[in-house]
Amino acid sequence: MAQTAKYDYKKIANVVLCVLAYGFLGYKLVTYDNYAGLAAQFRQAALWQWLCLAGCVLLFPVNRFFESCKWRYLVRGIEPMNLWEAQRQVYYGTIAGFVTPYKLGEYPGRALLFRHTRHHWLTATCLGIIGGYAMTSVVIVGGLPAVLEWLSPDGSMLWSIAVALMSALVAIFALPALMRRLQSRPWKSEQTRMLIDNMAGLTVKDVSVLIGLSLLRYTVFLGQLLLVLLFSGVVLDTETMLVVLPLYFLLITVTPAVPAAELAVRGAWAVVIFERFGADVSAAAVIAALLLWTINTILPLLVGTFVRLRSPRP
């Protein structure tokens, strides 16, 4: 009886997640008001631009591959798995992350597909947050010099990069030691205590692996954004691109938003960043933001649904 109830609970959770995700998706598609501009861009695009768009789409599974490697590394102590299983869980977690702030629902959503230790979903969530922290750290380190350059174009970008990197290295590699100091405190929140315990267990090697995988994923993000901007007709010089690409990712990362509402956030920041280059460039950047959101958010959502439908029921 207990097993049946548990199975029903998981089944209901899966259905609710799918309904919420696709409900938000339908709302965004209905309320989007620039389909005319998008259609015009598709009609006018040259062959090289279509190749750029195809390259952006092809980088989407590469993006998720690096995330799957990181997830597999994080949970290896509680749920050993092969890379295929890790990718299934990462794709399925997209459904839960689609309707929660900062995609926090993504990690317990992944744990729904655990085969042996489903009761460790809280630990898995804490480990996932650690992985998210590594990615956020990389985005901040990459974006901080861009912010300084954007605000003061006459400043030394190399100097700001050096300061950002040194600060990040100190903060990141000192974090496990700091967490070990915090372990001795009597935390009332079970979630906080578990997160600190997991972070305190990280070694310098663990942090290096997480940062390395996050850096690879960040590089893919930048490549995708560059390709989709080129498809949309935004062609800027190399120095400018080195500023606007990291700046854009920094702004959308630190802005709180449910992934289902990211389209509006991404479009707004695209206007803020690219309006100084002219109205046409700004409008094209909004189209690029829509396309990148579709490729990196909607495609994983569809794949995650397919993965769950084809997966054997636990």
C-alpha positions in Angstrom: 0.0 0.0 0.0 2.8 2.4 0.9 4.6 1.8 -2.4 1.4 2.4 -4.3 0.8 5.7 -2.5 4.4 6.8 -3.2 4.0 5.9 -6.9 0.8 7.9 -7.1 2.4 10.9 -5.5 5.2 10.9 -7.9 2.9 10.5 -10.8 0.8 13.4 -9.7 3.9 15.5 -9.3 5.0 14.7 -12.8 1.6 15.6 -14.3 1.4 18.9 -12.3 4.9 19.9 -13.5 4.1 19.3 -17.1 0.7 21.2 -16.9 2.3 24.2 -15.3 5.3 24.3 -17.7 3.2 24.1 -20.8 0.6 26.5 -19.4 3.3 29.1 -19.0 4.7 28.3 -22.4 1.3 28.7 -24.1 0.8 32.1 -22.3 4.1 33.4 -23.5 3.5 32.3 -27.1 0.0 33.9 -27.1 1.2 37.2 -25.6 4.3 37.6 -27.7 3.7 40.6 -30.1 6.7 40.6 -32.5 5.9 37.7 -34.8 5.9 40.0 -37.8 9.5 41.1 -37.2 10.5 37.5 -36.6 9.0 36.3 -39.8 10.6 39.1 -41.8 14.0 38.2 -40.4 13.5 34.6 -41.4 12.6 35.6 -44.9 15.5 38.0 -45.4 18.2 35.8 -43.8 21.1 34.8 -46.1 22.6 31.3 -46.2 25.5 32.2 -43.9 23.0 33.5 -41.3 21.0 30.2 -41.5 24.3 28.4 -40.9 24.8 30.5 -37.8 21.3 29.6 -36.5 22.0 25.9 -37.2 25.3 26.1 -35.3 23.5 27.7 -32.3 21.0 24.8 -32.3 23.7 22.2 -32.6 25.4 23.7 -29.6 22.3 23.2 -27.5 23.0 19.5 -26.7 26.7 20.3 -26.1 25.5 22.8 -23.5 23.4 20.2 -21.8 26.1 17.6 -22.0 28.4 19.7 -19.9 25.6 20.2 -17.4 25.0 16.5 -17.3 28.7 15.8 -16.6 28.5 18.3 -13.7 25.3 16.7 -12.3 26.8 13.2 -12.5 29.9 14.4 -10.7 27.9 16.1 -7.9 25.6 13.2 -7.0 28.1 10.4 -7.6 28.2 9.7 -3.8 24.4 9.2 -3.4 23.3 8.0 -6.9 26.0 6.6 -9.1 24.9 6.7 -12.8 26.2 6.6 -16.3 26.2 9.7 -18.5 23.0 8.7 -20.3 21.1 8.6 -17.1 22.5 11.9 -16.0 21.4 13.5 -19.3 17.9 12.1 -18.8 17.6 13.6 -15.4 19.0 17.0 -16.5 16.5 17.2 -19.4 13.6 16.1 -17.2 14.6 18.6 -14.5 14.0 21.4 -17.0 10.2 20.8 -16.6 10.3 21.6 -12.9 12.8 24.4 -13.3 10.6 26.0 -15.9 8.1 27.2 -13.3 10.3 28.0 -10.3 12.5 31.1 -9.5 16.2 30.7 -10.4 15.2 27.2 -11.7 15.5 25.8 -8.1 12.8 23.2 -8.9 15.1 21.7 -11.5 17.2 19.8 -8.9 14.4 18.0 -7.0 12.9 17.4 -10.5 16.0 15.6 -11.5 15.9 13.5 -8.3 12.4 12.2 -9.3 14.2 10.0 -11.8 16.7 8.5 -9.2 16.4 4.7 -9.3 17.9 3.8 -5.9 18.0 6.8 -3.6 14.9 8.9 -4.3 14.6 9.8 -0.6 17.9 11.8 -1.0 16.1 14.5 -3.0 17.0 17.2 -0.4 20.7 16.2 -0.6 20.5 16.2 -4.4 18.9 19.7 -4.3 21.7 21.0 -2.1 24.3 19.5 -4.4 22.5 21.0 -7.4 22.6 24.4 -5.8 26.4 24.0 -5.4 26.7 23.4 -9.1 24.5 26.4 -9.8 26.7 28.5 -7.6 29.8 27.4 -9.6 28.0 28.5 -12.8 26.9 31.8 -11.3 30.5 32.5 -10.2 31.8 31.9 -13.7 29.2 34.3 -15.1 30.0 37.0 -12.6 33.7 36.7 -13.2 33.2 36.9 -16.9 30.7 39.7 -16.7 32.3 42.0 -14.1 35.1 43.3 -16.5 32.4 43.9 -19.1 30.4 46.0 -16.6 33.5 48.1 -15.8 34.3 48.5 -19.5 30.7 49.4 -20.3 30.6 52.1 -17.7 34.1 53.4 -18.4 35.2 52.5 -22.0 38.5 54.4 -21.5 39.5 52.1 -18.5 41.8 49.1 -18.6 39.8 46.0 -19.4 42.8 43.7 -18.7 43.2 45.2 -15.2 39.5 44.7 -14.4 39.8 41.1 -15.7 42.8 40.4 -13.5 41.0 41.8 -10.4 37.9 39.8 -11.1 39.8 36.6 -11.6 41.9 37.0 -8.4 38.8 37.8 -6.3 36.9 34.8 -7.7 39.8 32.4 -7.0 40.0 33.6 -3.4 36.3 33.4 -2.9 35.7 30.0 -4.6 38.6 28.1 -3.2 38.3 29.5 0.3 34.6 28.5 0.3 35.0 24.9 1.5 37.2 26.0 4.4 34.6 28.6 5.3 31.9 26.0 5.2 33.8 23.7 7.5 34.0 26.6 10.0 30.2 27.1 9.8 29.5 23.4 10.3 30.1 23.8 14.1 27.2 26.3 14.4 23.8 25.0 15.6 21.7 25.6 12.5 18.0 25.5 13.1 17.1 25.0 9.4 17.7 21.4 8.2 18.1 22.6 4.6 20.8 25.2 5.6 22.7 22.6 7.7 22.6 20.1 4.8 23.8 22.6 2.3 26.7 23.7 4.5 27.6 20.0 5.2 27.7 19.3 1.4 29.7 22.4 0.6 32.1 21.6 3.5 32.8 18.2 2.0 34.1 19.7 -1.3 37.8 19.5 -2.0 39.9 21.8 -4.1 39.7 19.1 -6.8 35.9 19.1 -6.6 35.7 22.9 -6.9 38.2 22.8 -9.8 36.1 20.2 -11.7 32.8 22.2 -11.1 34.4 25.5 -12.2 36.0 23.8 -15.2 32.7 22.3 -16.4 30.9 25.6 -15.7 33.5 27.5 -17.7 33.0 25.1 -20.7 29.2 25.6 -20.5 29.6 29.4 -20.3 31.8 29.3 -23.4 29.1 27.5 -25.2 26.5 30.0 -24.0 28.6 32.9 -25.4 29.1 31.0 -28.7 25.3 30.5 -29.0 24.6 34.1 -28.3 27.1 35.3 -30.9 25.7 33.0 -33.5 22.1 33.9 -32.9 23.0 37.7 -33.0 24.7 37.2 -36.4 21.6 35.4 -37.6 19.4 38.3 -36.5 21.6 40.8 -38.3 23.6 42.2 -35.4 27.2 42.5 -36.6 29.5 44.4 -34.3 33.3 44.6 -34.0 35.1 42.0 -32.0 36.0 44.3 -29.1 32.4 45.4 -28.7 31.2 41.7 -28.8 33.7 40.8 -26.0 31.9 43.4 -23.8 28.2 43.0 -24.7 28.1 39.1 -24.7 29.4 38.6 -21.1 27.4 41.7 -19.9 24.2 40.3 -21.3 24.6 37.0 -19.6 25.5 38.6 -16.3 22.4 40.8 -16.3 20.0 38.0 -17.1 21.7 35.7 -14.5 21.4 38.2 -11.6 17.8 39.2 -12.4 15.3 37.1 -10.5 12.8 35.5 -12.8 10.9 32.3 -13.4 12.3 30.7 -16.5 8.8 30.8 -18.1 9.0 34.6 -17.7 12.6 34.9 -18.9 11.5 36.0 -22.4 10.4 39.4 -21.2 13.5 39.8 -19.0 15.9 38.8 -21.8 14.1 41.1 -24.3 14.3 44.0 -21.8 18.0 43.6 -21.2 18.7 43.2 -24.9 17.0 46.6 -25.5 19.0 48.2 -22.7 22.4 46.9 -23.9 21.9 47.2 -27.7 19.9 50.5 -28.0 23.1 52.5 -28.0 23.9 50.9 -31.4 20.6 52.1 -33.0 16.9 51.1 -33.0 17.4 48.5 -35.8 20.2 46.7 -33.9 18.1 46.9 -30.7 15.1 45.3 -32.4 17.3 42.6 -34.0 18.8 41.8 -30.6 15.3 41.3 -29.1 14.7 38.7 -31.8 18.0 37.1 -31.0 17.0 36.9 -27.4 13.7 35.2 -28.3 15.5 32.6 -30.5 18.2 31.9 -27.8 15.5 31.5 -25.2 13.6 29.1 -27.5 16.7 27.0 -28.2 18.0 26.8 -24.6 14.7 26.7 -22.7 11.9 25.3 -24.9 14.0 22.6 -26.7 15.2 21.1 -23.3 11.6 21.3 -22.1 10.3 19.3 -25.1 13.2 16.8 -24.8 12.6 16.4 -21.1 8.9 15.6 -21.7 9.9 13.0 -24.3 12.5 11.5 -22.0 9.9 11.0 -19.3 7.3 9.5 -21.6 9.9 7.0 -22.9 11.3 6.2 -19.5 10.3 3.0 -17.7 8.0 3.9 -14.7 9.9 3.4 -11.4 
